[in-house]
Amino acid sequence: MSMMTQMTGLHEQRLDHVASVLKATGARRVLDLGCGSGSLLYRLLADSQFEEVVGLEQSGASLAQARSMLAEYLNESAPRLKLLCGSYTDKNAHLIGFETAAMVETIEHVEPAKLSKVELAVFGYFQPKTLYMTTPNSEYNPLFDLPSGVFREPDHKFEWTRVKFQQWARGVAQRQGYTVTFSGIGDYHPDFGQPTQTALFKRKE
C-alpha cells in the first residue's frame, strides 16, 4: 500500500474519530480551529446535535474550498455554520465561550516561536470547556518509509514524539487550568505507537 493511500485512509479515520469524540462531549456549540477546507465541519453539520458550528481558517484558499463544499449549510435560512478567516494565535471575542473545540492536524503548522501565543489565545482567552487536539506522532514515520528528519507534509514546522507532545500539552494544561488525557488514532505498533496522537483537554470547573 502506498504512503498516499495509507495517509488518505488515516485522514478519513481521524475525522470520523474526532467527530465522534466531539459528539460524546454532549456539546451543542463547537469550534473548529484551523478548519482547512471543511472536512470535519461537514461531518459535524450532518449531526443535528450541533446547533452552532464555527470554523476558523487562516488560508484564504482553504476557506474558499470550505465555502464551496458547505454552501448548502451557509445558505440555510437560519445557518448553523459560520466560517471566519483568521488565526488562533490572535484573541478574537467571537470565539469565547464554546463548549468544545477541535484542533485537527494543525498545531504542527505553527512556528514553534508562536506556540506560546496559541496557548494564551486558545486556552487562556477562548477557554473552551473541552478541546480535542490531534498531531502526527513522529516516531511512526519510519513505517511510512519517511527518512529521518523528513516530515509528512512540507508545510509542517515540526512533528513531535509522544514524550515531547505530552510534555508540551501537560505544561499548557497546568498553566491554563485544564486536565489532559492522551490517546491515539490508527494502527498500533508496539514500538512506535499510533500514527496520530491525541490530547483531550478539559477545563477544571
C-alpha positions, 0 to 999 in steps of 0.5 A: 500500500502506498504512503498516499493511500495509507495517509488518505485512509488515516485522514478519513479515520481521524475525522470520523474519530474526532467527530465522534469524540466531539459528539460524546462531549454532549456539546451543542456549540463547537469550534473548529480551529484551523478548519482547512477546507471543511472536512470535519465541519461537514461531518459535524453539520450532518449531526443535528446535535450541533446547533452552532458550528464555527470554523476558523481558517487562516488560508484564504484558499482553504476557506474558499474550498470550505465555502464551496463544499458547505454552501448548502449549510451557509445558505440555510435560512437560519445557518448553523455554520459560520466560517471566519478567516483568521488565526488562533494565535490572535484573541478574537471575542467571537470565539469565547465561550464554546463548549468544545473545540477541535484542533485537527492536524494543525498545531504542527503548522505553527512556528514553534516561536508562536506556540506560546501565543496559541496557548494564551489565545486558545486556552487562556482567552477562548477557554473552551470547556473541552478541546480535542487536539490531534498531531502526527506522532513522529516516531511512526514515520519510519513505517511510512518509509519517511527518512529521518528528519523528513516530515509528512507534509512540507508545510509542517514546522515540526512533528513531535514524539509522544514524550515531547507532545505530552510534555508540551500539552501537560505544561499548557494544561497546568498553566491554563487550568485544564486536565489532559488525557492522551490517546491515539488514532490508527494502527498500533505498533508496539514500538512506535505507537499510533500514527496520530496522537491525541490530547483531550483537554478539559477545563477544571470547573 
